[in-house]
Every structure is written in structure tokens, then in C-alpha cells.
């Protein structure tokens, strides 16, 4: 597997970037790995990086972006925070990754059995975590299909909130970052959502 260069990054379309992620996850769930020499990639990326993807995912120890998409060094800007929530610094990081460095796809990735989403659904309050979990409340409010068991013990409710939380993050990126919204309008960037299943390693991408 070749390390991304300025040339490969420039010629890559957003659709192809999505395909690379899909193929990488396919390898992952089939326990296959692209032939990759990480130490060689240290060398190849020492003078510059040309990643093709920016991924906002949860800090969960099971959801490392490079592993679940079978990618190497210099491939992904990986932004990770509990519950894959947004803040201004993360938006700024995304603007750097997309506008300044030129990644072709921006993926917001939630995952099943997310402790942050479960905590939010249970209205957990603890120190600085309280404010972070409150960022997931709008997704809970928008989940209207579950009439009983609207808490963290109901996996259906939790997974619905997880999906809505991803979609709300995407909406917020478009609204709060004109830079990223413009890149998408110009079709230089694709913004997609997805959910990683911790039971089988599979990423389900939202329809785009
Ligand atoms: Zn999580």
C-alpha cells in the first residue's frame, strides 16, 4: 500500500476517498491487512503529509480510525473525543485538515454501545464530563420514535440517539464552518456520517 503523496492526494476525488475507507473497513472485518511497512512510511512522511481523510470519531478504545479502516501513517487526520461531539477547536482542526491540507472526505463516525451516548441518555453528571455529555442532549430530544425506556439501558434508543448525534454534528459543521461548507459546495470535499458496530467491526455509512 503506497503512502499518499501530494500527487495522489490531488488526483483523488471525494467519491474515491469514500471508496478507500469502505474498502479498508472491508479488509478489517475480513481480518485482512494491506501490505504496509510502517517504518518505511515514517520515512516517506517525514518531509510532509498528504492524508486523504479527516475523521471525527469517539475516543473509545475500540474505534481507532487507522485500525478499523486499515490505514497507515499519513493517511488520516484522526480527531477523537468522547461521543464524537464538536467544539470550536475541533471545527478549526477540521478546517485545517480540509482547506489547508486538502483531505477529500470528512467522516463523522459514531459507534454502537457508546459510553458517552449512554451516559448522556442516563443524564450522568460528573465534573467536566457534564458539559460534554450535554452536547448530546439535542440528539436525545430529536429521537421521537422511542416512547418508553428512553435511557441508556435501551440499546434501540441509544443507537437511534447515536445516529442522530452524528447527523447533528454534520449539520453543525455545515452551519458553523462556511469554509467547509464551501468546499462541499465546490465538490472538493464530501461530508459523510457513519456508525461503527463494536460487535462486528463493520462501519455502516449513511446514504449520501
Ligand atoms: Zn463512544
Boltz pocket constraint, residues with backbone or C-beta under 6 A from the ligand:
constraints:
  - pocket:
      binder: B
      contacts: [[A, 58], [A, 59], [A, 60], [A, 82], [A, 83], [A, 84], [A, 111], [A, 113], [A, 114], [A, 115], [A, 116], [A, 117]]
      max_distance: 6.0
